[in-house]
Amino acid sequence: MLIPIRDETPRGRFPLVTAVLIIINAVVFLFQRSLAPNAQLILINAAGAIPYEIVNRVDIGPANLLPWPGSIVTSMFLHGGWLHLIGNMWFLWLFGDNVEEALGRIRFALFYLLVGTIGALAQSFTIPASTAPMIGASGAVAGVLGAYVLLYPRAKVLTFAVIPLFWNFLHVPAWLFLGLWFIGQFFIGAGSGVAWMAHVGGFLGGLGIVRLLSPPAPQPAPARPVEVEYIPPGQRG
């Protein structure tokens, strides 16, 4: 197991959108936990992304909080437990700041919603008959990881490696750390309850979309023409 501690890519300004997303997720989760068990179940069914509903464009009830396909968006802000929330938000904080800085705040917010949607669609069309609601920011966060590895493949990630007979802190290149994370999604058991295809879809979506949303590179200033004075041959000396 590899646990990221921090990345070593500096940032130039505070990641406002990343912080706001984390706060919204935390507030929603605390509200969710404050409800009675039955009310929590109703909320999850109303705000979760249900594959059957998404694929068939129907609402099987209870009524979705937002019209179709709004449940894809609302599902990104619900979580199944503390570990689910903390894991997603930790990865978002570590890698989202640099992606936000590269894209700009508005583009990053749009990017986050797009890759989260791609992740939900990938999972939904993998199990189109499922009526179990999907919740969590995992697809969107996976998209952030895909963007990060494309933008900063050689960045170092300080990682705590938990391997039998070997516990240590390592500086792992981003391409290796996130590449291993991506490959690991294919080893998640089908009956684990983890929407692993949302992770795969979000990650690949992040790879594909980040360049499209990246602001154009600043053009170098045109070189000033060099003024040349012509001196007639007879006056040169």
N, C-alpha and C positions, 0 to 999 in steps of 0.2 A: 504493500500500500504506500502511495506517495501522497503526502499531505502538504499542499503549498503554504508557505509562511508569508512570503512577499515576493513581488517581482522587483527587478532592479532597473526598470525603465523609468526615468524621471518624468515628471509632469510639470507643466508650466503654470497651471491654474487649478483651482479647486473644482472637482468633478460634481457640479451642482446637480445635473440630471441623474447621475448615478446615485448620489446621496438621497435625492427625492424619491427615487424608485425604491430604495431600501427602506426609507421611512414609511412609505405607503404600504409596502408589503408587511412591515412589522405592525403597523396600526390595524390593518385588516385582519392579520392573524390574531392579534389580541382581542379584537372584537369577536372574531369567530370563536375563540376559546371561552369568551364570556357567556356564550349562549348555552342553553340546555342541550343535552345530546340530541334530542329530536329536532330542535331548531337548527343545530349544526348540520344535521343530515339534510334538512330541507334546503338550507343555504347552498350546500355543496351540489345538490341536484339542480338547483335553480341557476347557479353561477358557474358550475363546472362545464367543461367541454365534453359532450357526450357524442362519441363517434357516430352512432346511428342517426342522431339529429343532424349532425354536420353533413354527412354523406347524402342523406335523403331530404335535407332542408325542411325538417319538420320539428315540432316541439311536442314531445311526448308527455310533458308535464313532470313536475310542477312548472308553471310558466317561467320561462327564462327571464332573468333580470333585464336583459337587453334583447331586442329583436334579433333574429338570425342574421348573421353569424356572430352576434355580440358575445355569446358565451365563450368564444375563443379568447376574447380580451379579458373578460371577468375572471376566467379560469387562471390567468397568469398571476393573479394576486391572492390566491388561496393556497394554503399548504396543509399537508397532512399531519404535521407534527413539528416539534422544535428542531429536530435534526434536519428535517426536510428544509425548513426555513433557513436555519443557520448555514447549512451547506451551500444553498443557492446564493444567499446574500454574501457569503464570504468570497465565493468565486467572482460574483459580480463586482464587489469592491476591489478585489485584487487586480482584475483584468479590465473592468469597465472604464476605469478612469482614463487610461491611455487611448482606448478606442473612442471615448467621448471627445478627448482632445483632438484626435486625428480627424474625426468627422465634423465636429462642432456640435453644440448642444441640441439644436433643433433636428439636425440630421440624425444624431444619435438616438433621440427619442423615437423618431420614425423608424429607424433601423431596428430598435429593440422590439417594437410592436410587430414589424414585418417578420423578423426571424422567429418570434414566438408563434405567430400565425402559421408559418411554414412548418414548424415543429408539430403543432397541433394537427395540421392537415396530414402530415406524414404518418402520424400515429393513427389518425382516424381511418385513413384509407388502407392501413395495414389490418385493422380489425373493424371493418365497417358495420358489423352486426352488433357490436358491443353497446350496451346501454349503461355501462359503468362510467361515471363522470371522471374526467381527467382534470387534475388540479396541479398547480405549481408553476413556478417561473423557469423550470428546467430547460424547456425548449428555447426560450429567449436568452437565457444565460449561456446555453450551448452555442447559440449564434454569436454571442460576444467572444467566446473562446475561439471560434473559427475565424472571426475577424482579427483577433489579437495575433494568432499564429501566422496569418498572412501578412499583417503589418509589421510585426516584430519577431520574425522567426528565430533570430539569434539572441534575443533577450534572455537573460538568466533569471531563473525562478529558484529562490531559496526553498528547498523542499526537505521535509522530514521524511526519510525513508524508513518504513517499518517493514522489515524483511526478517524472516527467521534467522537468528544468530547474527543479525546485522541491523543495528539502529544507528542512524547517523544523519547529520544535516549535509545536504548536497546542493551544489549550484548546477541546476539542470537547464540546458537550453530549452526555450519555449517550444520549439518544434518537436523535441523529444518528449517533454512532459505532456503537452496537449495531444501529441500523436498517440502516446500510450493511453491517455484518457479516452480518446476516440475509439481506439481498437477495443478497449475494455468494455465498451457499450455492447458489443456483439456477444459478450460472454455473460450478460445478465440473463438469468433464467426467465423463460416465458411466463412462469407462474409466480414471479417475484412481486408482481403488482407495480413494477416500475415501467413507465412509458418510455422504453429505451429508444424506440423509433423516433420519438419527439426529440430526443437528444441528437440522434444521427441527422434527422432532417434539419434541425436548428443549426447544427454545426456546419453542415454543407451549405445551408442558406446563408450563413454568415460569411463563408468563404466567397460565395458568388455575389453577394450584394454589397459588401463593404467597399469594393472598388467603384461600384456604380454610384454610391452615395458620397464618396470622398470628394471634397472640394477640389477644384482644379489647382494644380501646382502653380505657384506664382511665377509669372514669366520674368526672365532677367531683363533689367533695364537695357534699352537699346544703347549700343556704344555710341558715344559722341564722335561725330566725324572729326578727323584730324585736319586742321587747317594747314595747308601747305602754301608757302609763299613762293611764287615763281620769280626767279632772278635771271634776267637775260644773261647770256653767256659772257658778254663783254664786261659785266659788272661783278662777276664772281671772282673772288680772290681769297 
